[in-house]
């Protein structure tokens, strides 16, 4: 299957939501020091 622009946008949006969720969880659990990659 050829990846079209719509598929790409959906993938990017999903990836962004995953990252945002990880970042929020990081803040709530105060584990940012354990995962420096989540720092902004």
mmCIF entry with sequence, helices, sheets and N, C-alpha, C, O atoms, coordinates in Angstrom:
data_MODEL
# 
_entry.id   MODEL 
# 
_entity.id                         1 
_entity.type                       polymer 
_entity.pdbx_number_of_molecules   1 
# 
_entity_poly.entity_id                      1 
_entity_poly.type                           'polypeptide(L)' 
_entity_poly.nstd_linkage                   no 
_entity_poly.nstd_monomer                   no 
_entity_poly.pdbx_seq_one_letter_code       
;(UNK)(UNK)(UNK)(UNK)(UNK)(UNK)(UNK)(UNK)(UNK)(UNK)(UNK)(UNK)(UNK)(UNK)(UNK)(UNK)
(UNK)(UNK)(UNK)(UNK)(UNK)(UNK)(UNK)(UNK)(UNK)(UNK)(UNK)(UNK)(UNK)(UNK)(UNK)(UNK)
(UNK)(UNK)(UNK)(UNK)(UNK)(UNK)(UNK)(UNK)
;
_entity_poly.pdbx_seq_one_letter_code_can   XXXXXXXXXXXXXXXXXXXXXXXXXXXXXXXXXXXXXXXX 
_entity_poly.pdbx_strand_id                 A 
# 
loop_
_entity_poly_seq.entity_id 
_entity_poly_seq.num 
_entity_poly_seq.mon_id 
_entity_poly_seq.hetero 
1 1  UNK n 
1 2  UNK n 
1 3  UNK n 
1 4  UNK n 
1 5  UNK n 
1 6  UNK n 
1 7  UNK n 
1 8  UNK n 
1 9  UNK n 
1 10 UNK n 
1 11 UNK n 
1 12 UNK n 
1 13 UNK n 
1 14 UNK n 
1 15 UNK n 
1 16 UNK n 
1 17 UNK n 
1 18 UNK n 
1 19 UNK n 
1 20 UNK n 
1 21 UNK n 
1 22 UNK n 
1 23 UNK n 
1 24 UNK n 
1 25 UNK n 
1 26 UNK n 
1 27 UNK n 
1 28 UNK n 
1 29 UNK n 
1 30 UNK n 
1 31 UNK n 
1 32 UNK n 
1 33 UNK n 
1 34 UNK n 
1 35 UNK n 
1 36 UNK n 
1 37 UNK n 
1 38 UNK n 
1 39 UNK n 
1 40 UNK n 
# 
_struct_asym.id          A 
_struct_asym.entity_id   1 
# 
loop_
_struct_conf.conf_type_id 
_struct_conf.id 
_struct_conf.pdbx_PDB_helix_id 
_struct_conf.beg_label_comp_id 
_struct_conf.beg_label_asym_id 
_struct_conf.beg_label_seq_id 
_struct_conf.pdbx_beg_PDB_ins_code 
_struct_conf.end_label_comp_id 
_struct_conf.end_label_asym_id 
_struct_conf.end_label_seq_id 
_struct_conf.pdbx_end_PDB_ins_code 
_struct_conf.beg_auth_comp_id 
_struct_conf.beg_auth_asym_id 
_struct_conf.beg_auth_seq_id 
_struct_conf.end_auth_comp_id 
_struct_conf.end_auth_asym_id 
_struct_conf.end_auth_seq_id 
_struct_conf.pdbx_PDB_helix_class 
_struct_conf.details 
_struct_conf.pdbx_PDB_helix_length 
HELX_P HELX_P1 AA1 UNK A 5  ? UNK A 29 ? UNK A 5  UNK A 29 1 ? 25 
HELX_P HELX_P2 AA2 UNK A 32 ? UNK A 34 ? UNK A 32 UNK A 34 5 ? 3  
HELX_P HELX_P3 AA3 UNK A 36 ? UNK A 38 ? UNK A 36 UNK A 38 5 ? 3  
# 
_struct_conf_type.id          HELX_P 
_struct_conf_type.criteria    ? 
_struct_conf_type.reference   ? 
# 
loop_
_atom_site.group_PDB 
_atom_site.id 
_atom_site.type_symbol 
_atom_site.label_atom_id 
_atom_site.label_alt_id 
_atom_site.label_comp_id 
_atom_site.label_asym_id 
_atom_site.label_entity_id 
_atom_site.label_seq_id 
_atom_site.pdbx_PDB_ins_code 
_atom_site.Cartn_x 
_atom_site.Cartn_y 
_atom_site.Cartn_z 
_atom_site.occupancy 
_atom_site.B_iso_or_equiv 
_atom_site.pdbx_formal_charge 
_atom_site.auth_seq_id 
_atom_site.auth_comp_id 
_atom_site.auth_asym_id 
_atom_site.auth_atom_id 
_atom_site.pdbx_PDB_model_num 
ATOM 1   N N  . UNK A 1 1  ? 0.850  -1.210 0.000  1.00 0.00 ? 1  UNK A N  1 
ATOM 2   C CA . UNK A 1 1  ? 0.000  0.000  0.000  1.00 0.00 ? 1  UNK A CA 1 
ATOM 3   C C  . UNK A 1 1  ? 0.877  1.249  0.000  1.00 0.00 ? 1  UNK A C  1 
ATOM 4   O O  . UNK A 1 1  ? 1.816  1.376  0.786  1.00 0.00 ? 1  UNK A O  1 
ATOM 5   N N  . UNK A 1 2  ? 0.549  2.146  -0.887 1.00 0.00 ? 2  UNK A N  1 
ATOM 6   C CA . UNK A 1 2  ? 1.291  3.404  -0.945 1.00 0.00 ? 2  UNK A CA 1 
ATOM 7   C C  . UNK A 1 2  ? 0.784  4.328  0.152  1.00 0.00 ? 2  UNK A C  1 
ATOM 8   O O  . UNK A 1 2  ? -0.423 4.480  0.344  1.00 0.00 ? 2  UNK A O  1 
ATOM 9   N N  . UNK A 1 3  ? 1.713  4.941  0.866  1.00 0.00 ? 3  UNK A N  1 
ATOM 10  C CA . UNK A 1 3  ? 1.330  5.871  1.928  1.00 0.00 ? 3  UNK A CA 1 
ATOM 11  C C  . UNK A 1 3  ? 0.994  7.221  1.312  1.00 0.00 ? 3  UNK A C  1 
ATOM 12  O O  . UNK A 1 3  ? 1.845  7.857  0.691  1.00 0.00 ? 3  UNK A O  1 
ATOM 13  N N  . UNK A 1 4  ? -0.247 7.654  1.487  1.00 0.00 ? 4  UNK A N  1 
ATOM 14  C CA . UNK A 1 4  ? -0.628 8.956  0.947  1.00 0.00 ? 4  UNK A CA 1 
ATOM 15  C C  . UNK A 1 4  ? -0.560 10.000 2.052  1.00 0.00 ? 4  UNK A C  1 
ATOM 16  O O  . UNK A 1 4  ? -0.242 9.696  3.202  1.00 0.00 ? 4  UNK A O  1 
ATOM 17  N N  . UNK A 1 5  ? -0.866 11.230 1.680  1.00 0.00 ? 5  UNK A N  1 
ATOM 18  C CA . UNK A 1 5  ? -0.729 12.333 2.632  1.00 0.00 ? 5  UNK A CA 1 
ATOM 19  C C  . UNK A 1 5  ? -1.648 12.162 3.832  1.00 0.00 ? 5  UNK A C  1 
ATOM 20  O O  . UNK A 1 5  ? -1.283 12.522 4.951  1.00 0.00 ? 5  UNK A O  1 
ATOM 21  N N  . UNK A 1 6  ? -2.824 11.622 3.609  1.00 0.00 ? 6  UNK A N  1 
ATOM 22  C CA . UNK A 1 6  ? -3.779 11.450 4.706  1.00 0.00 ? 6  UNK A CA 1 
ATOM 23  C C  . UNK A 1 6  ? -3.243 10.455 5.734  1.00 0.00 ? 6  UNK A C  1 
ATOM 24  O O  . UNK A 1 6  ? -3.349 10.669 6.942  1.00 0.00 ? 6  UNK A O  1 
ATOM 25  N N  . UNK A 1 7  ? -2.662 9.358  5.227  1.00 0.00 ? 7  UNK A N  1 
ATOM 26  C CA . UNK A 1 7  ? -2.088 8.363  6.131  1.00 0.00 ? 7  UNK A CA 1 
ATOM 27  C C  . UNK A 1 7  ? -0.953 8.976  6.934  1.00 0.00 ? 7  UNK A C  1 
ATOM 28  O O  . UNK A 1 7  ? -0.818 8.721  8.131  1.00 0.00 ? 7  UNK A O  1 
ATOM 29  N N  . UNK A 1 8  ? -0.138 9.788  6.267  1.00 0.00 ? 8  UNK A N  1 
ATOM 30  C CA . UNK A 1 8  ? 0.998  10.415 6.931  1.00 0.00 ? 8  UNK A CA 1 
ATOM 31  C C  . UNK A 1 8  ? 0.527  11.359 8.025  1.00 0.00 ? 8  UNK A C  1 
ATOM 32  O O  . UNK A 1 8  ? 1.080  11.366 9.124  1.00 0.00 ? 8  UNK A O  1 
ATOM 33  N N  . UNK A 1 9  ? -0.496 12.159 7.725  1.00 0.00 ? 9  UNK A N  1 
ATOM 34  C CA . UNK A 1 9  ? -1.030 13.093 8.719  1.00 0.00 ? 9  UNK A CA 1 
ATOM 35  C C  . UNK A 1 9  ? -1.579 12.344 9.929  1.00 0.00 ? 9  UNK A C  1 
ATOM 36  O O  . UNK A 1 9  ? -1.383 12.761 11.070 1.00 0.00 ? 9  UNK A O  1 
ATOM 37  N N  . UNK A 1 10 ? -2.264 11.239 9.668  1.00 0.00 ? 10 UNK A N  1 
ATOM 38  C CA . UNK A 1 10 ? -2.832 10.437 10.750 1.00 0.00 ? 10 UNK A CA 1 
ATOM 39  C C  . UNK A 1 10 ? -1.713 9.878  11.624 1.00 0.00 ? 10 UNK A C  1 
ATOM 40  O O  . UNK A 1 10 ? -1.814 9.868  12.851 1.00 0.00 ? 10 UNK A O  1 
ATOM 41  N N  . UNK A 1 11 ? -0.645 9.413  10.975 1.00 0.00 ? 11 UNK A N  1 
ATOM 42  C CA . UNK A 1 11 ? 0.495  8.867  11.715 1.00 0.00 ? 11 UNK A CA 1 
ATOM 43  C C  . UNK A 1 11 ? 1.143  9.947  12.578 1.00 0.00 ? 11 UNK A C  1 
ATOM 44  O O  . UNK A 1 11 ? 1.449  9.710  13.746 1.00 0.00 ? 11 UNK A O  1 
ATOM 45  N N  . UNK A 1 12 ? 1.349  11.121 12.011 1.00 0.00 ? 12 UNK A N  1 
ATOM 46  C CA . UNK A 1 12 ? 1.988  12.212 12.744 1.00 0.00 ? 12 UNK A CA 1 
ATOM 47  C C  . UNK A 1 12 ? 1.136  12.642 13.929 1.00 0.00 ? 12 UNK A C  1 
ATOM 48  O O  . UNK A 1 12 ? 1.661  12.911 15.010 1.00 0.00 ? 12 UNK A O  1 
ATOM 49  N N  . UNK A 1 13 ? -0.175 12.708 13.732 1.00 0.00 ? 13 UNK A N  1 
ATOM 50  C CA . UNK A 1 13 ? -1.076 13.117 14.800 1.00 0.00 ? 13 UNK A CA 1 
ATOM 51  C C  . UNK A 1 13 ? -1.045 12.086 15.929 1.00 0.00 ? 13 UNK A C  1 
ATOM 52  O O  . UNK A 1 13 ? -1.001 12.443 17.106 1.00 0.00 ? 13 UNK A O  1 
ATOM 53  N N  . UNK A 1 14 ? -1.067 10.804 15.557 1.00 0.00 ? 14 UNK A N  1 
ATOM 54  C CA . UNK A 1 14 ? -1.030 9.738  16.550 1.00 0.00 ? 14 UNK A CA 1 
ATOM 55  C C  . UNK A 1 14 ? 0.269  9.798  17.333 1.00 0.00 ? 14 UNK A C  1 
ATOM 56  O O  . UNK A 1 14 ? 0.276  9.645  18.555 1.00 0.00 ? 14 UNK A O  1 
ATOM 57  N N  . UNK A 1 15 ? 1.377  10.022 16.621 1.00 0.00 ? 15 UNK A N  1 
ATOM 58  C CA . UNK A 1 15 ? 2.685  10.094 17.260 1.00 0.00 ? 15 UNK A CA 1 
ATOM 59  C C  . UNK A 1 15 ? 2.731  11.272 18.222 1.00 0.00 ? 15 UNK A C  1 
ATOM 60  O O  . UNK A 1 15 ? 3.277  11.164 19.320 1.00 0.00 ? 15 UNK A O  1 
ATOM 61  N N  . UNK A 1 16 ? 2.158  12.391 17.808 1.00 0.00 ? 16 UNK A N  1 
ATOM 62  C CA . UNK A 1 16 ? 2.157  13.585 18.656 1.00 0.00 ? 16 UNK A CA 1 
ATOM 63  C C  . UNK A 1 16 ? 1.361  13.342 19.934 1.00 0.00 ? 16 UNK A C  1 
ATOM 64  O O  . UNK A 1 16 ? 1.779  13.735 21.023 1.00 0.00 ? 16 UNK A O  1 
ATOM 65  N N  . UNK A 1 17 ? 0.209  12.690 19.788 1.00 0.00 ? 17 UNK A N  1 
ATOM 66  C CA . UNK A 1 17 ? -0.640 12.400 20.950 1.00 0.00 ? 17 UNK A CA 1 
ATOM 67  C C  . UNK A 1 17 ? 0.101  11.479 21.921 1.00 0.00 ? 17 UNK A C  1 
ATOM 68  O O  . UNK A 1 17 ? 0.035  11.664 23.136 1.00 0.00 ? 17 UNK A O  1 
ATOM 69  N N  . UNK A 1 18 ? 0.806  10.488 21.372 1.00 0.00 ? 18 UNK A N  1 
ATOM 70  C CA . UNK A 1 18 ? 1.569  9.574  22.225 1.00 0.00 ? 18 UNK A CA 1 
ATOM 71  C C  . UNK A 1 18 ? 2.636  10.335 23.002 1.00 0.00 ? 18 UNK A C  1 
ATOM 72  O O  . UNK A 1 18 ? 2.820  10.108 24.198 1.00 0.00 ? 18 UNK A O  1 
ATOM 73  N N  . UNK A 1 19 ? 3.341  11.239 22.320 1.00 0.00 ? 19 UNK A N  1 
ATOM 74  C CA . UNK A 1 19 ? 4.399  12.009 22.975 1.00 0.00 ? 19 UNK A CA 1 
ATOM 75  C C  . UNK A 1 19 ? 3.823  12.932 24.037 1.00 0.00 ? 19 UNK A C  1 
ATOM 76  O O  . UNK A 1 19 ? 4.385  13.072 25.123 1.00 0.00 ? 19 UNK A O  1 
ATOM 77  N N  . UNK A 1 20 ? 2.705  13.558 23.717 1.00 0.00 ? 20 UNK A N  1 
ATOM 78  C CA . UNK A 1 20 ? 2.077  14.476 24.667 1.00 0.00 ? 20 UNK A CA 1 
ATOM 79  C C  . UNK A 1 20 ? 1.629  13.708 25.913 1.00 0.00 ? 20 UNK A C  1 
ATOM 80  O O  . UNK A 1 20 ? 1.795  14.179 27.038 1.00 0.00 ? 20 UNK A O  1 
ATOM 81  N N  . UNK A 1 21 ? 1.060  12.524 25.698 1.00 0.00 ? 21 UNK A N  1 
ATOM 82  C CA . UNK A 1 21 ? 0.600  11.708 26.821 1.00 0.00 ? 21 UNK A CA 1 
ATOM 83  C C  . UNK A 1 21 ? 1.775  11.299 27.704 1.00 0.00 ? 21 UNK A C  1 
ATOM 84  O O  . UNK A 1 21 ? 1.678  11.326 28.931 1.00 0.00 ? 21 UNK A O  1 
ATOM 85  N N  . UNK A 1 22 ? 2.897  10.918 27.064 1.00 0.00 ? 22 UNK A N  1 
ATOM 86  C CA . UNK A 1 22 ? 4.084  10.529 27.821 1.00 0.00 ? 22 UNK A CA 1 
ATOM 87  C C  . UNK A 1 22 ? 4.601  11.703 28.632 1.00 0.00 ? 22 UNK A C  1 
ATOM 88  O O  . UNK A 1 22 ? 5.009  11.545 29.783 1.00 0.00 ? 22 UNK A O  1 
ATOM 89  N N  . UNK A 1 23 ? 4.581  12.883 28.024 1.00 0.00 ? 23 UNK A N  1 
ATOM 90  C CA . UNK A 1 23 ? 5.090  14.070 28.708 1.00 0.00 ? 23 UNK A CA 1 
ATOM 91  C C  . UNK A 1 23 ? 4.226  14.422 29.911 1.00 0.00 ? 23 UNK A C  1 
ATOM 92  O O  . UNK A 1 23 ? 4.743  14.758 30.977 1.00 0.00 ? 23 UNK A O  1 
ATOM 93  N N  . UNK A 1 24 ? 2.902  14.345 29.738 1.00 0.00 ? 24 UNK A N  1 
ATOM 94  C CA . UNK A 1 24 ? 1.980  14.641 30.838 1.00 0.00 ? 24 UNK A CA 1 
ATOM 95  C C  . UNK A 1 24 ? 2.163  13.614 31.960 1.00 0.00 ? 24 UNK A C  1 
ATOM 96  O O  . UNK A 1 24 ? 2.188  13.970 33.138 1.00 0.00 ? 24 UNK A O  1 
ATOM 97  N N  . UNK A 1 25 ? 2.290  12.344 31.584 1.00 0.00 ? 25 UNK A N  1 
ATOM 98  C CA . UNK A 1 25 ? 2.499  11.301 32.587 1.00 0.00 ? 25 UNK A CA 1 
ATOM 99  C C  . UNK A 1 25 ? 3.803  11.551 33.325 1.00 0.00 ? 25 UNK A C  1 
ATOM 100 O O  . UNK A 1 25 ? 3.899  11.346 34.535 1.00 0.00 ? 25 UNK A O  1 
ATOM 101 N N  . UNK A 1 26 ? 4.809  11.998 32.574 1.00 0.00 ? 26 UNK A N  1 
ATOM 102 C CA . UNK A 1 26 ? 6.118  12.296 33.146 1.00 0.00 ? 26 UNK A CA 1 
ATOM 103 C C  . UNK A 1 26 ? 5.992  13.374 34.208 1.00 0.00 ? 26 UNK A C  1 
ATOM 104 O O  . UNK A 1 26 ? 6.575  13.258 35.286 1.00 0.00 ? 26 UNK A O  1 
ATOM 105 N N  . UNK A 1 27 ? 5.241  14.414 33.913 1.00 0.00 ? 27 UNK A N  1 
ATOM 106 C CA . UNK A 1 27 ? 5.054  15.515 34.865 1.00 0.00 ? 27 UNK A CA 1 
ATOM 107 C C  . UNK A 1 27 ? 4.290  15.028 36.096 1.00 0.00 ? 27 UNK A C  1 
ATOM 108 O O  . UNK A 1 27 ? 4.661  15.326 37.231 1.00 0.00 ? 27 UNK A O  1 
ATOM 109 N N  . UNK A 1 28 ? 3.224  14.278 35.853 1.00 0.00 ? 28 UNK A N  1 
ATOM 110 C CA . UNK A 1 28 ? 2.391  13.816 36.960 1.00 0.00 ? 28 UNK A CA 1 
ATOM 111 C C  . UNK A 1 28 ? 3.152  12.875 37.890 1.00 0.00 ? 28 UNK A C  1 
ATOM 112 O O  . UNK A 1 28 ? 2.976  12.905 39.108 1.00 0.00 ? 28 UNK A O  1 
ATOM 113 N N  . UNK A 1 29 ? 3.996  12.044 37.298 1.00 0.00 ? 29 UNK A N  1 
ATOM 114 C CA . UNK A 1 29 ? 4.722  11.059 38.105 1.00 0.00 ? 29 UNK A CA 1 
ATOM 115 C C  . UNK A 1 29 ? 6.089  11.575 38.543 1.00 0.00 ? 29 UNK A C  1 
ATOM 116 O O  . UNK A 1 29 ? 6.802  10.907 39.293 1.00 0.00 ? 29 UNK A O  1 
ATOM 117 N N  . UNK A 1 30 ? 6.447  12.762 38.073 1.00 0.00 ? 30 UNK A N  1 
ATOM 118 C CA . UNK A 1 30 ? 7.737  13.359 38.413 1.00 0.00 ? 30 UNK A CA 1 
ATOM 119 C C  . UNK A 1 30 ? 8.896  12.427 38.096 1.00 0.00 ? 30 UNK A C  1 
ATOM 120 O O  . UNK A 1 30 ? 9.805  12.230 38.903 1.00 0.00 ? 30 UNK A O  1 
ATOM 121 N N  . UNK A 1 31 ? 8.836  11.856 36.887 1.00 0.00 ? 31 UNK A N  1 
ATOM 122 C CA . UNK A 1 31 ? 9.912  10.950 36.485 1.00 0.00 ? 31 UNK A CA 1 
ATOM 123 C C  . UNK A 1 31 ? 10.724 11.541 35.338 1.00 0.00 ? 31 UNK A C  1 
ATOM 124 O O  . UNK A 1 31 ? 11.378 10.808 34.596 1.00 0.00 ? 31 UNK A O  1 
ATOM 125 N N  . UNK A 1 32 ? 10.685 12.854 35.193 1.00 0.00 ? 32 UNK A N  1 
ATOM 126 C CA . UNK A 1 32 ? 11.410 13.490 34.098 1.00 0.00 ? 32 UNK A CA 1 
ATOM 127 C C  . UNK A 1 32 ? 12.912 13.228 34.202 1.00 0.00 ? 32 UNK A C  1 
ATOM 128 O O  . UNK A 1 32 ? 13.600 13.107 33.189 1.00 0.00 ? 32 UNK A O  1 
ATOM 129 N N  . UNK A 1 33 ? 13.404 13.143 35.415 1.00 0.00 ? 33 UNK A N  1 
ATOM 130 C CA . UNK A 1 33 ? 14.832 12.907 35.596 1.00 0.00 ? 33 UNK A CA 1 
ATOM 131 C C  . UNK A 1 33 ? 15.226 11.521 35.101 1.00 0.00 ? 33 UNK A C  1 
ATOM 132 O O  . UNK A 1 33 ? 16.375 11.291 34.726 1.00 0.00 ? 33 UNK A O  1 
ATOM 133 N N  . UNK A 1 34 ? 14.258 10.595 35.104 1.00 0.00 ? 34 UNK A N  1 
ATOM 134 C CA . UNK A 1 34 ? 14.539 9.245  34.631 1.00 0.00 ? 34 UNK A CA 1 
ATOM 135 C C  . UNK A 1 34 ? 14.526 9.174  33.110 1.00 0.00 ? 34 UNK A C  1 
ATOM 136 O O  . UNK A 1 34 ? 15.088 8.249  32.522 1.00 0.00 ? 34 UNK A O  1 
ATOM 137 N N  . UNK A 1 35 ? 13.885 10.150 32.475 1.00 0.00 ? 35 UNK A N  1 
ATOM 138 C CA . UNK A 1 35 ? 13.777 10.142 31.018 1.00 0.00 ? 35 UNK A CA 1 
ATOM 139 C C  . UNK A 1 35 ? 14.004 11.546 30.473 1.00 0.00 ? 35 UNK A C  1 
ATOM 140 O O  . UNK A 1 35 ? 13.044 12.254 30.170 1.00 0.00 ? 35 UNK A O  1 
ATOM 141 N N  . UNK A 1 36 ? 15.268 11.958 30.343 1.00 0.00 ? 36 UNK A N  1 
ATOM 142 C CA . UNK A 1 36 ? 15.627 13.309 29.897 1.00 0.00 ? 36 UNK A CA 1 
ATOM 143 C C  . UNK A 1 36 ? 15.049 13.648 28.523 1.00 0.00 ? 36 UNK A C  1 
ATOM 144 O O  . UNK A 1 36 ? 14.881 14.823 28.199 1.00 0.00 ? 36 UNK A O  1 
ATOM 145 N N  . UNK A 1 37 ? 14.744 12.632 27.711 1.00 0.00 ? 37 UNK A N  1 
ATOM 146 C CA . UNK A 1 37 ? 14.233 12.869 26.364 1.00 0.00 ? 37 UNK A CA 1 
ATOM 147 C C  . UNK A 1 37 ? 12.871 13.545 26.395 1.00 0.00 ? 37 UNK A C  1 
ATOM 148 O O  . UNK A 1 37 ? 12.454 14.148 25.405 1.00 0.00 ? 37 UNK A O  1 
ATOM 149 N N  . UNK A 1 38 ? 12.170 13.449 27.534 1.00 0.00 ? 38 UNK A N  1 
ATOM 150 C CA . UNK A 1 38 ? 10.838 14.036 27.624 1.00 0.00 ? 38 UNK A CA 1 
ATOM 151 C C  . UNK A 1 38 ? 10.875 15.507 28.023 1.00 0.00 ? 38 UNK A C  1 
ATOM 152 O O  . UNK A 1 38 ? 9.845  16.180 28.042 1.00 0.00 ? 38 UNK A O  1 
ATOM 153 N N  . UNK A 1 39 ? 12.073 15.999 28.344 1.00 0.00 ? 39 UNK A N  1 
ATOM 154 C CA . UNK A 1 39 ? 12.180 17.418 28.693 1.00 0.00 ? 39 UNK A CA 1 
ATOM 155 C C  . UNK A 1 39 ? 11.940 18.283 27.469 1.00 0.00 ? 39 UNK A C  1 
ATOM 156 O O  . UNK A 1 39 ? 12.352 17.914 26.369 1.00 0.00 ? 39 UNK A O  1 
ATOM 157 N N  . UNK A 1 40 ? 11.287 19.421 27.633 1.00 0.00 ? 40 UNK A N  1 
ATOM 158 C CA . UNK A 1 40 ? 11.079 20.346 26.525 1.00 0.00 ? 40 UNK A CA 1 
ATOM 159 C C  . UNK A 1 40 ? 12.190 21.386 26.547 1.00 0.00 ? 40 UNK A C  1 
ATOM 160 O O  . UNK A 1 40 ? 12.220 22.276 25.696 1.00 0.00 ? 40 UNK A O  1 
# 
